[in-house]
Amino acid sequence: DREPSALPGSHLRRLWVVISTLSRVLGGRTRCGAVDVMTDIHCPLFVLHGTGDEIVPVDHGMRIFAAANEPRQLWLAPDAAHCALFDQYPTEWENRVVDFIEKSLSEESNAKSSS
């Protein structure tokens, strides 16, 4: 693992912290219930799931979303297969992901300036 200071930009450092935290929460487990750890996650979450996913049922994404803390967002891409949201909806995927990131950063900035 690289230390956060070795990563460029504060956003990448925060991502590193989230990934490191998940590693500690999971305690080295390779399988866990994502729904079970959602209450321990306190950062913006965007759940993207294809309704045509035959590997991971769409209700799993919906349960993760339901268990997640705010702020959170859900996109159920019609008929998209497993890991194919970008392939099937490239423009919409890009717009939704960029909008989510911009909104999350804006809310974080507003929260810091009001405190």
C-alpha positions in Angstrom: 0.0 0.0 0.0 1.2 3.5 -0.8 0.8 6.2 1.8 -1.7 8.9 1.1 1.1 11.5 0.8 2.4 9.6 -2.2 -0.9 10.1 -4.0 -1.5 13.2 -6.0 -4.5 15.4 -5.1 -6.6 15.4 -1.9 -9.4 13.5 -3.6 -7.1 10.5 -4.3 -5.9 10.7 -0.7 -9.5 10.5 0.5 -10.2 7.5 -1.8 -7.1 5.8 -0.4 -8.4 6.4 3.2 -11.8 4.9 2.2 -10.1 1.8 0.6 -7.9 1.4 3.6 -10.8 1.7 6.0 -12.7 -0.9 4.0 -9.7 -3.2 4.3 -9.7 -2.8 8.1 -13.5 -3.2 8.4 -13.4 -6.4 6.3 -10.5 -7.7 8.4 -8.8 -9.4 5.5 -12.0 -11.3 4.6 -12.3 -12.0 0.9 -16.1 -12.5 1.1 -18.4 -10.3 3.1 -21.9 -8.9 3.0 -21.6 -5.4 1.5 -24.9 -4.6 3.0 -23.5 -5.4 6.5 -20.7 -2.8 6.2 -22.7 0.1 4.8 -23.5 1.6 8.2 -19.7 2.0 8.7 -19.2 3.9 5.4 -19.6 7.7 5.8 -18.8 9.2 2.4 -20.9 9.8 -0.7 -21.9 6.5 -2.4 -23.1 6.0 -5.9 -24.5 2.5 -6.5 -24.7 1.7 -10.3 -26.4 -1.6 -11.2 -27.7 -3.0 -14.4 -31.2 -4.5 -14.4 -29.9 -7.2 -16.8 -27.1 -8.4 -14.5 -27.3 -12.2 -14.4 -24.3 -12.5 -12.1 -25.3 -10.2 -9.2 -29.1 -9.8 -8.8 -30.3 -6.2 -9.1 -31.9 -6.4 -5.7 -28.4 -6.7 -4.2 -27.6 -3.3 -5.5 -30.9 -2.0 -4.2 -30.2 -3.5 -0.7 -26.8 -1.9 -0.6 -28.3 1.5 -1.5 -31.1 1.1 1.1 -28.5 0.3 3.8 -26.1 3.1 2.9 -25.8 6.4 4.8 -26.5 9.7 3.1 -25.5 11.1 0.7 -26.2 8.3 -1.6 -27.5 7.8 -5.2 -28.8 4.9 -7.2 -28.8 4.3 -10.9 -30.5 1.1 -12.2 -29.4 1.0 -15.9 -32.2 -0.7 -17.9 -31.1 -4.1 -19.3 -27.4 -3.5 -18.6 -25.4 -6.7 -18.1 -22.8 -7.3 -15.3 -19.9 -4.8 -15.6 -21.4 -3.4 -18.8 -23.0 -0.1 -17.8 -20.3 1.9 -19.4 -20.3 -0.2 -22.6 -24.1 0.0 -23.0 -24.6 3.6 -21.7 -21.3 5.4 -22.2 -22.7 9.0 -22.4 -25.2 8.5 -19.6 -22.6 6.7 -17.4 -20.2 9.6 -17.9 -22.8 12.3 -17.2 -24.1 10.5 -14.1 -20.7 9.8 -12.6 -19.3 13.3 -13.3 -22.5 14.9 -11.9 -22.3 12.7 -8.7 -18.6 13.6 -8.2 -19.2 17.3 -8.8 -22.2 17.3 -6.5 -20.3 15.4 -3.8 -17.3 17.8 -3.9 -19.6 20.8 -3.9 -21.5 19.6 -0.8 -18.2 18.8 0.9 -16.9 22.3 0.1 -20.1 24.0 1.3 -20.0 22.0 4.5 -16.4 23.1 5.2 -17.1 26.7 4.5 -20.1 26.8 6.8 -18.2 25.3 9.7 
